[in-house]
């Protein structure tokens, strides 16, 4: 068995992780109550979907 684990080109995981941390900070700073914090955490987990949607909207697709 090989000692190598993970997928090749795993830098995407690092980008997602940094984006997750940044989104958590952004959304939680703007939260004004308990449920806003919970919603901010959920939004931070799916932040790539928001970016993709806004990018496609910007491009007119």
ChimeraX attribute file (.defattr): number of C-alpha atoms within 10 A of each C-alpha:
attribute: neighborCount
match mode: 1-to-1
recipient: residues
	/A:1	3
	/A:2	4
	/A:3	4
	/A:4	7
	/A:5	6
	/A:6	6
	/A:7	7
	/A:8	7
	/A:9	7
	/A:10	9
	/A:11	10
	/A:12	9
	/A:13	10
	/A:14	10
	/A:15	10
	/A:16	15
	/A:17	13
	/A:18	12
	/A:19	16
	/A:20	19
	/A:21	13
	/A:22	13
	/A:23	20
	/A:24	19
	/A:25	14
	/A:26	13
	/A:27	18
	/A:28	18
	/A:29	11
	/A:30	11
	/A:31	14
	/A:32	9
	/A:33	9
	/A:34	10
	/A:35	10
	/A:36	14
	/A:37	17
	/A:38	14
	/A:39	13
	/A:40	20
	/A:41	19
	/A:42	14
	/A:43	17
	/A:44	21
	/A:45	16
	/A:46	13
	/A:47	18
	/A:48	14
	/A:49	11
	/A:50	12
	/A:51	11
	/A:52	11
	/A:53	13
	/A:54	12
	/A:55	12
	/A:56	11
	/A:57	10
	/A:58	9
	/A:59	8
	/A:60	7
	/A:61	7
